[in-house]
Amino acid sequence: MAFSRLHITVILGFAAAVWGLTLYARGTQLDWDHLAPFSTVVGALVTLAICFERVFWPWRVLHGWFFKRPDLRGTWQVELQSSWIDPKTKKQIPPITCYMGIEQTLSSLQMHLMTPESQSWLIADQIRASPSGNGYQVLGIYTNKPQMHLRGDRSEMHQGALMLDAHGPKHRPTTLTGEYWTDRSTTGRLDFVKRVPMVFTKYEDAASAMNSH
């Protein structure tokens, strides 16, 4: 959760009240002039909170002791193997090359999977320490939206869940691997093999950028 100006004002107000009561109990004389810098301090803390949320959190020098959150931002090339059976061929589909655009701040994460036939977005997420103690896991629930002309024939809108393990440097992983499950009773594997810094929102744009690297 990102702290808003209201949250910071309430927390600072409580801290100021406790500080003032403690000083008063120790015999310090207080007056209203002591509250004059309050709004200035709130503004400074709001600015600092915004910097933490959007700028400071991925810095390697702060990772591990101040922030424990991997930097996953960018567009990843993903090799996807699904157990889904094509209703026309009655066979399991071959592996698919797709792309995952990831936008991230200290408190938020959005993953957008783009395949030739559909798109998926996270509707819930969690990043936690890996059970092995060496890296992180990404857990998510997503919704999938196939292209309009495929609905009712080849594929329908559905929901699913995924679990990914990050590999490589903890602050900025080089690969992700994991599995997913859907409410269509299908499962699959995801292998994130490489990424580019820019976040794309179209399959064709992501493919073009990835092929040029």
Contacts in CASP RR format, 6 or more apart in sequence:
PFRMAT RR
TARGET T0000
AUTHOR 0000-0000-0000
METHOD contacts of the structure
MODEL  1
MAFSRLHITVILGFAAAVWGLTLYARGTQLDWDHLAPFSTVVGALVTLAI
CFERVFWPWRVLHGWFFKRPDLRGTWQVELQSSWIDPKTKKQIPPITCYM
GIEQTLSSLQMHLMTPESQSWLIADQIRASPSGNGYQVLGIYTNKPQMHL
RGDRSEMHQGALMLDAHGPKHRPTTLTGEYWTDRSTTGRLDFVKRVPMVF
TKYEDAASAMNSH
1 107 0 8 1.000
2 49 0 8 1.000
2 53 0 8 1.000
2 105 0 8 1.000
2 106 0 8 1.000
2 107 0 8 1.000
2 108 0 8 1.000
3 49 0 8 1.000
5 42 0 8 1.000
5 43 0 8 1.000
5 46 0 8 1.000
8 42 0 8 1.000
8 43 0 8 1.000
8 45 0 8 1.000
8 46 0 8 1.000
8 49 0 8 1.000
9 42 0 8 1.000
12 38 0 8 1.000
12 41 0 8 1.000
12 42 0 8 1.000
12 45 0 8 1.000
13 38 0 8 1.000
16 35 0 8 1.000
16 38 0 8 1.000
20 28 0 8 1.000
20 30 0 8 1.000
20 34 0 8 1.000
23 30 0 8 1.000
24 30 0 8 1.000
52 106 0 8 1.000
53 105 0 8 1.000
53 106 0 8 1.000
53 107 0 8 1.000
54 105 0 8 1.000
54 106 0 8 1.000
56 62 0 8 1.000
56 67 0 8 1.000
57 67 0 8 1.000
57 69 0 8 1.000
57 105 0 8 1.000
57 106 0 8 1.000
58 67 0 8 1.000
58 69 0 8 1.000
58 71 0 8 1.000
58 73 0 8 1.000
58 171 0 8 1.000
58 172 0 8 1.000
59 67 0 8 1.000
60 171 0 8 1.000
60 172 0 8 1.000
63 69 0 8 1.000
63 170 0 8 1.000
63 171 0 8 1.000
64 170 0 8 1.000
64 171 0 8 1.000
67 106 0 8 1.000
68 129 0 8 1.000
69 106 0 8 1.000
69 127 0 8 1.000
69 136 0 8 1.000
70 127 0 8 1.000
70 135 0 8 1.000
70 136 0 8 1.000
70 166 0 8 1.000
70 170 0 8 1.000
70 171 0 8 1.000
70 172 0 8 1.000
70 173 0 8 1.000
71 104 0 8 1.000
71 171 0 8 1.000
71 172 0 8 1.000
72 102 0 8 1.000
72 104 0 8 1.000
72 109 0 8 1.000
72 138 0 8 1.000
72 166 0 8 1.000
72 173 0 8 1.000
72 176 0 8 1.000
73 102 0 8 1.000
73 103 0 8 1.000
73 104 0 8 1.000
73 197 0 8 1.000
73 199 0 8 1.000
74 101 0 8 1.000
74 102 0 8 1.000
74 103 0 8 1.000
74 195 0 8 1.000
74 196 0 8 1.000
74 197 0 8 1.000
74 198 0 8 1.000
74 199 0 8 1.000
75 99 0 8 1.000
75 100 0 8 1.000
75 101 0 8 1.000
75 102 0 8 1.000
75 195 0 8 1.000
75 196 0 8 1.000
75 198 0 8 1.000
75 199 0 8 1.000
75 200 0 8 1.000
75 206 0 8 1.000
75 209 0 8 1.000
75 210 0 8 1.000
76 99 0 8 1.000
76 100 0 8 1.000
76 101 0 8 1.000
76 102 0 8 1.000
76 176 0 8 1.000
76 192 0 8 1.000
76 193 0 8 1.000
76 194 0 8 1.000
76 195 0 8 1.000
77 97 0 8 1.000
77 98 0 8 1.000
77 99 0 8 1.000
77 192 0 8 1.000
77 193 0 8 1.000
77 194 0 8 1.000
77 195 0 8 1.000
77 206 0 8 1.000
77 210 0 8 1.000
78 97 0 8 1.000
78 98 0 8 1.000
78 99 0 8 1.000
78 100 0 8 1.000
78 113 0 8 1.000
78 190 0 8 1.000
78 191 0 8 1.000
78 192 0 8 1.000
78 193 0 8 1.000
79 95 0 8 1.000
79 96 0 8 1.000
79 97 0 8 1.000
79 190 0 8 1.000
79 191 0 8 1.000
79 193 0 8 1.000
80 95 0 8 1.000
80 96 0 8 1.000
80 97 0 8 1.000
80 98 0 8 1.000
80 115 0 8 1.000
80 188 0 8 1.000
80 189 0 8 1.000
80 190 0 8 1.000
80 191 0 8 1.000
81 95 0 8 1.000
81 96 0 8 1.000
81 188 0 8 1.000
81 189 0 8 1.000
82 92 0 8 1.000
82 93 0 8 1.000
82 96 0 8 1.000
82 186 0 8 1.000
82 187 0 8 1.000
82 188 0 8 1.000
83 92 0 8 1.000
83 186 0 8 1.000
83 187 0 8 1.000
83 188 0 8 1.000
84 92 0 8 1.000
84 93 0 8 1.000
84 184 0 8 1.000
84 186 0 8 1.000
85 91 0 8 1.000
85 92 0 8 1.000
85 93 0 8 1.000
86 92 0 8 1.000
86 93 0 8 1.000
86 154 0 8 1.000
87 154 0 8 1.000
88 154 0 8 1.000
96 115 0 8 1.000
96 116 0 8 1.000
97 207 0 8 1.000
98 113 0 8 1.000
98 114 0 8 1.000
98 115 0 8 1.000
98 116 0 8 1.000
98 203 0 8 1.000
99 113 0 8 1.000
99 114 0 8 1.000
99 200 0 8 1.000
99 203 0 8 1.000
99 206 0 8 1.000
99 207 0 8 1.000
99 210 0 8 1.000
100 111 0 8 1.000
100 112 0 8 1.000
100 113 0 8 1.000
100 114 0 8 1.000
100 192 0 8 1.000
101 111 0 8 1.000
101 112 0 8 1.000
101 113 0 8 1.000
101 114 0 8 1.000
101 199 0 8 1.000
101 200 0 8 1.000
101 201 0 8 1.000
101 206 0 8 1.000
102 109 0 8 1.000
102 110 0 8 1.000
102 111 0 8 1.000
102 112 0 8 1.000
102 199 0 8 1.000
103 109 0 8 1.000
103 110 0 8 1.000
103 112 0 8 1.000
103 199 0 8 1.000
104 110 0 8 1.000
109 122 0 8 1.000
109 125 0 8 1.000
109 127 0 8 1.000
109 138 0 8 1.000
110 121 0 8 1.000
110 122 0 8 1.000
110 125 0 8 1.000
111 120 0 8 1.000
111 121 0 8 1.000
111 122 0 8 1.000
111 125 0 8 1.000
111 138 0 8 1.000
111 140 0 8 1.000
111 142 0 8 1.000
112 119 0 8 1.000
112 120 0 8 1.000
112 121 0 8 1.000
112 201 0 8 1.000
113 119 0 8 1.000
113 120 0 8 1.000
113 121 0 8 1.000
113 142 0 8 1.000
114 200 0 8 1.000
114 201 0 8 1.000
114 202 0 8 1.000
114 203 0 8 1.000
114 206 0 8 1.000
115 203 0 8 1.000
116 203 0 8 1.000
117 146 0 8 1.000
117 147 0 8 1.000
117 150 0 8 1.000
117 154 0 8 1.000
117 155 0 8 1.000
118 144 0 8 1.000
118 145 0 8 1.000
118 146 0 8 1.000
118 147 0 8 1.000
118 150 0 8 1.000
118 155 0 8 1.000
119 144 0 8 1.000
119 145 0 8 1.000
120 142 0 8 1.000
120 143 0 8 1.000
120 144 0 8 1.000
120 145 0 8 1.000
121 142 0 8 1.000
121 143 0 8 1.000
122 140 0 8 1.000
122 141 0 8 1.000
122 142 0 8 1.000
123 141 0 8 1.000
123 142 0 8 1.000
123 143 0 8 1.000
123 159 0 8 1.000
124 140 0 8 1.000
124 141 0 8 1.000
125 138 0 8 1.000
125 139 0 8 1.000
125 140 0 8 1.000
125 141 0 8 1.000
126 138 0 8 1.000
126 139 0 8 1.000
126 140 0 8 1.000
127 136 0 8 1.000
127 137 0 8 1.000
127 138 0 8 1.000
127 139 0 8 1.000
128 136 0 8 1.000
128 137 0 8 1.000
128 139 0 8 1.000
129 135 0 8 1.000
129 136 0 8 1.000
129 137 0 8 1.000
130 136 0 8 1.000
130 137 0 8 1.000
130 165 0 8 1.000
130 166 0 8 1.000
131 137 0 8 1.000
134 170 0 8 1.000
135 165 0 8 1.000
135 166 0 8 1.000
135 170 0 8 1.000
135 173 0 8 1.000
136 165 0 8 1.000
136 166 0 8 1.000
136 170 0 8 1.000
136 173 0 8 1.000
137 163 0 8 1.000
137 164 0 8 1.000
137 165 0 8 1.000
137 166 0 8 1.000
138 162 0 8 1.000
138 163 0 8 1.000
138 164 0 8 1.000
138 166 0 8 1.000
138 176 0 8 1.000
139 161 0 8 1.000
139 162 0 8 1.000
139 163 0 8 1.000
139 164 0 8 1.000
140 161 0 8 1.000
140 162 0 8 1.000
140 163 0 8 1.000
141 159 0 8 1.000
141 160 0 8 1.000
141 161 0 8 1.000
142 159 0 8 1.000
142 160 0 8 1.000
142 161 0 8 1.000
142 162 0 8 1.000
143 157 0 8 1.000
143 158 0 8 1.000
143 159 0 8 1.000
143 160 0 8 1.000
144 157 0 8 1.000
144 158 0 8 1.000
144 159 0 8 1.000
144 160 0 8 1.000
144 182 0 8 1.000
145 157 0 8 1.000
146 154 0 8 1.000
146 155 0 8 1.000
146 156 0 8 1.000
146 157 0 8 1.000
151 157 0 8 1.000
156 184 0 8 1.000
158 182 0 8 1.000
158 183 0 8 1.000
158 184 0 8 1.000
159 182 0 8 1.000
159 183 0 8 1.000
160 180 0 8 1.000
160 181 0 8 1.000
160 182 0 8 1.000
160 183 0 8 1.000
161 180 0 8 1.000
161 181 0 8 1.000
162 178 0 8 1.000
162 179 0 8 1.000
162 180 0 8 1.000
162 181 0 8 1.000
162 190 0 8 1.000
163 178 0 8 1.000
163 179 0 8 1.000
163 180 0 8 1.000
164 176 0 8 1.000
164 177 0 8 1.000
164 178 0 8 1.000
164 190 0 8 1.000
164 192 0 8 1.000
165 176 0 8 1.000
165 177 0 8 1.000
165 178 0 8 1.000
166 173 0 8 1.000
166 175 0 8 1.000
166 176 0 8 1.000
167 173 0 8 1.000
167 174 0 8 1.000
167 175 0 8 1.000
167 176 0 8 1.000
167 177 0 8 1.000
168 174 0 8 1.000
168 175 0 8 1.000
175 191 0 8 1.000
175 192 0 8 1.000
175 193 0 8 1.000
176 190 0 8 1.000
176 191 0 8 1.000
176 192 0 8 1.000
177 189 0 8 1.000
177 190 0 8 1.000
177 191 0 8 1.000
177 192 0 8 1.000
178 189 0 8 1.000
178 190 0 8 1.000
178 191 0 8 1.000
179 187 0 8 1.000
179 188 0 8 1.000
179 189 0 8 1.000
179 190 0 8 1.000
180 187 0 8 1.000
180 188 0 8 1.000
180 189 0 8 1.000
180 190 0 8 1.000
181 187 0 8 1.000
181 188 0 8 1.000
194 210 0 8 1.000
194 213 0 8 1.000
196 209 0 8 1.000
196 210 0 8 1.000
196 213 0 8 1.000
198 209 0 8 1.000
200 206 0 8 1.000
200 209 0 8 1.000
END
